Amino acid sequence: MRTLLITMLLFSVAACQNAPKAKEGQTQNIQAMTKDSSSATEMQELIRKHPLKVLDTDFSKGRLRKEHLITLNDLEKFHGHLCDGLAVGFLAIGQAARLLYPDGPIDRSNTRIVSKSSPCLTDAAVYLTGARYQFHTFYVDNELPGALYIVQRIDNGKAVAVNLKKGVKPQEIEEMGARAVKQELGPCELDTLKEMEDDFSLFLLRSRPDSLFEVRELPAFEWQPVLRNDFVKSDILNKNMAPCAAH
């Protein structure tokens, strides 16, 4: 019996030593999948911690008394995907709302907004504030001075500008994003940009919003809509890009 046990033990050791080792590429893929899964779990936990409360009417001709809690996941379904620009828009409007509606939810019947033309920022603007172009409560202006948005309460005219603080967004994302808009990135570079943006989204949600954004009041702001429909929808320019061959 003792001889049999020793033989089995030696056989097990030899089998482990002779087992085929994972190729480097396979190991990297496993590590990437593990990182992606961990990041996705953390992302969902952080999203649940950052809801915005909004106020709406209770039916098509109704009273202003219906409240909703909106998360970044809700906004993602409206926009089409989750990205750093969507996280920036969501958090930025939340910061503006703290000044405009300090005692309650965002009144989506009483808010108008001016946005930069980014697809992510504009979708966040209309979804979270209830503003719409046809109702004279939303327009796009890329000439906003030092701001992603200008948000205004209609009832009292109070307006605020909100912008990312300098140095918050990595310059490399800005540079690669600009190249992507020009369709200058290859398939693997495009994947790298996505990874960088995903990491930045996590950073945003991990951080205190007041450490990311500057919000300033605009006492002399006048609502002067800019009517244009020729902005570039940059999030669909690379929709037919081939997969990265390295994956």
C-alpha positions in Angstrom: 0.0 0.0 0.0 2.8 2.4 0.9 4.6 1.7 -2.4 1.4 2.3 -4.3 0.9 5.7 -2.6 4.5 6.8 -3.3 4.0 5.7 -7.0 0.8 7.7 -7.3 2.4 10.8 -5.7 5.4 10.6 -8.1 3.1 10.2 -11.0 1.1 13.3 -9.9 4.2 15.4 -9.6 5.4 14.3 -13.0 2.1 15.1 -14.6 2.1 18.6 -13.2 5.6 19.2 -14.4 4.8 18.0 -17.9 1.4 19.8 -18.2 1.3 22.2 -21.1 1.8 25.8 -20.1 -0.6 28.5 -21.1 0.7 30.5 -24.0 1.6 34.1 -23.2 -1.3 35.4 -25.3 -3.8 33.0 -23.6 -2.6 34.3 -20.2 -3.0 37.9 -21.2 -6.5 37.2 -22.5 -7.4 35.5 -19.2 -6.0 38.4 -17.2 -7.9 40.9 -19.4 -11.1 39.0 -19.0 -10.7 38.9 -15.2 -9.9 42.7 -15.2 -12.9 43.4 -17.4 -15.2 41.4 -15.1 -13.9 43.0 -12.0 -14.2 46.5 -13.5 -17.7 45.9 -14.7 -18.8 44.7 -11.3 -17.3 47.8 -9.6 -18.8 50.0 -12.3 -22.3 48.8 -11.5 -21.8 49.2 -7.8 -20.7 52.8 -8.3 -23.6 53.6 -10.7 -26.1 52.5 -8.1 -24.5 55.0 -5.7 -25.0 58.0 -8.1 -28.7 58.3 -8.9 -30.4 61.6 -9.8 -33.9 62.4 -8.7 -36.2 64.1 -11.2 -39.7 65.5 -11.1 -42.3 65.2 -13.9 -46.0 65.5 -14.5 -48.0 62.3 -13.8 -49.7 61.9 -17.2 -50.0 63.6 -20.6 -52.0 66.5 -19.2 -51.1 65.9 -15.6 -49.9 67.5 -12.4 -46.3 68.0 -11.4 -45.9 65.3 -8.8 -44.2 62.2 -10.2 -40.6 61.5 -9.1 -38.1 59.2 -10.7 -34.6 58.0 -9.7 -32.4 57.9 -12.8 -29.1 56.1 -13.0 -26.3 56.1 -15.6 -27.7 52.7 -16.7 -31.0 54.4 -17.7 -29.1 57.0 -19.6 -27.0 54.3 -21.3 -30.2 52.7 -22.7 -31.2 56.1 -24.2 -27.8 56.8 -25.6 -26.8 53.4 -26.8 -23.6 52.7 -24.9 -21.8 53.5 -21.7 -18.7 55.8 -22.1 -16.7 58.4 -20.4 -18.6 61.2 -22.1 -21.9 59.9 -20.8 -20.4 59.7 -17.3 -19.1 63.3 -17.6 -22.5 64.5 -18.7 -24.4 62.7 -16.0 -22.2 63.9 -13.2 -21.9 67.4 -14.6 -25.7 67.9 -14.7 -25.9 66.5 -11.2 -23.5 69.2 -10.0 -25.4 72.0 -11.8 -28.7 70.7 -10.2 -27.2 71.0 -6.7 -27.1 74.7 -7.2 -30.3 75.1 -9.1 -32.4 72.8 -7.1 -30.7 72.5 -3.7 -33.9 71.4 -1.9 -35.3 68.9 -4.3 -35.2 67.0 -7.5 -34.5 68.3 -11.0 -37.8 69.8 -12.2 -37.9 68.6 -15.8 -40.8 70.9 -16.6 -38.7 74.0 -15.5 -35.2 73.4 -16.8 -33.5 74.4 -20.0 -29.9 73.7 -21.1 -27.2 74.6 -23.6 -24.8 71.8 -24.5 -21.6 71.3 -26.4 -22.3 69.2 -29.5 -20.8 65.9 -28.2 -23.4 63.0 -28.8 -22.8 61.9 -25.2 -23.2 65.4 -23.7 -26.3 66.2 -25.7 -28.1 63.0 -24.9 -27.3 63.4 -21.2 -28.7 67.0 -21.5 -32.0 66.2 -23.0 -32.6 63.0 -21.0 -31.8 64.3 -17.6 -33.3 67.8 -17.8 -36.4 67.0 -20.0 -35.3 69.9 -22.3 -36.1 69.7 -26.0 -35.2 71.8 -29.1 -38.9 72.0 -30.3 -40.0 73.4 -26.9 -37.4 76.2 -26.8 -35.6 74.6 -23.9 -32.5 73.0 -25.6 -29.9 74.1 -28.1 -26.3 73.3 -29.0 -23.4 75.7 -29.0 -19.7 74.8 -29.3 -18.7 78.3 -28.5 -19.7 78.1 -24.8 -17.0 79.9 -22.9 -15.3 77.4 -20.5 -18.3 75.2 -20.1 -19.7 71.8 -21.2 -23.2 73.0 -20.3 -25.2 76.1 -19.2 -28.2 75.0 -17.2 -31.0 77.4 -16.3 -34.1 77.3 -14.2 -37.0 78.9 -16.1 -39.0 80.1 -13.2 -36.3 82.3 -11.6 -33.8 82.6 -14.4 -30.9 81.3 -12.3 -28.2 79.9 -14.6 -25.0 78.0 -14.0 -22.1 76.9 -16.2 -20.5 73.6 -15.5 -17.1 72.3 -16.8 -14.5 69.7 -16.0 -11.6 71.1 -13.9 -8.3 71.4 -15.7 -6.2 68.2 -15.7 -9.1 65.9 -14.9 -9.4 64.2 -18.3 -6.1 62.6 -19.5 -4.6 64.4 -22.5 -4.0 61.1 -24.2 -7.7 60.4 -24.4 -8.3 63.9 -25.9 -5.6 63.3 -28.5 -6.6 59.8 -29.5 -10.3 60.8 -29.5 -9.5 63.6 -31.9 -7.7 61.1 -34.2 -10.7 58.7 -33.9 -13.0 61.5 -35.2 -10.7 61.9 -38.1 -10.8 58.1 -38.6 -7.1 57.9 -38.2 -7.0 55.0 -35.7 -6.5 51.4 -36.6 -8.6 48.6 -35.1 -6.2 47.9 -32.1 -5.8 51.6 -31.4 -9.5 52.0 -31.3 -9.7 49.1 -28.7 -7.0 50.8 -26.7 -8.9 54.1 -26.7 -12.0 52.3 -25.4 -10.0 50.7 -22.5 -8.6 54.2 -21.6 -12.1 55.7 -21.7 -13.5 52.8 -19.5 -10.7 53.4 -17.0 -11.5 57.1 -17.0 -15.2 56.4 -16.4 -14.3 54.3 -13.4 -12.1 57.1 -12.1 -15.0 59.6 -12.5 -17.4 57.5 -10.6 -14.9 56.7 -7.8 -14.2 60.4 -7.3 -16.2 63.1 -5.4 -18.0 65.1 -8.2 -17.1 68.4 -6.6 -13.4 67.5 -7.1 -14.0 67.0 -10.8 -16.2 69.9 -11.8 -16.3 73.7 -11.5 -19.8 75.3 -11.4 -20.2 79.0 -11.6 -23.3 81.2 -11.6 -24.1 83.3 -14.7 -26.2 86.2 -13.4 -26.2 88.0 -16.8 -27.0 84.9 -18.9 -29.6 85.4 -21.7 -31.3 82.5 -23.5 -30.3 83.0 -27.2 -30.8 79.7 -29.1 -28.3 78.8 -31.9 -30.1 77.0 -34.6 -27.9 74.4 -36.4 -28.2 70.8 -37.5 -24.8 70.1 -39.1 -22.8 68.9 -36.1 -20.8 65.6 -36.5 -22.2 62.6 -34.6 -18.7 61.3 -33.7 -19.8 58.1 -31.9 -20.8 56.4 -35.2 -17.9 57.3 -37.4 -16.0 54.1 -36.8 -19.0 51.7 -36.7 -17.7 49.6 -39.5 -14.1 49.2 -38.2 -12.7 45.7 -38.4 -11.8 43.9 -35.2 -8.3 44.1 -33.8 -6.4 41.1 -35.3 -4.5 40.7 -32.0 -7.6 39.6 -30.2 
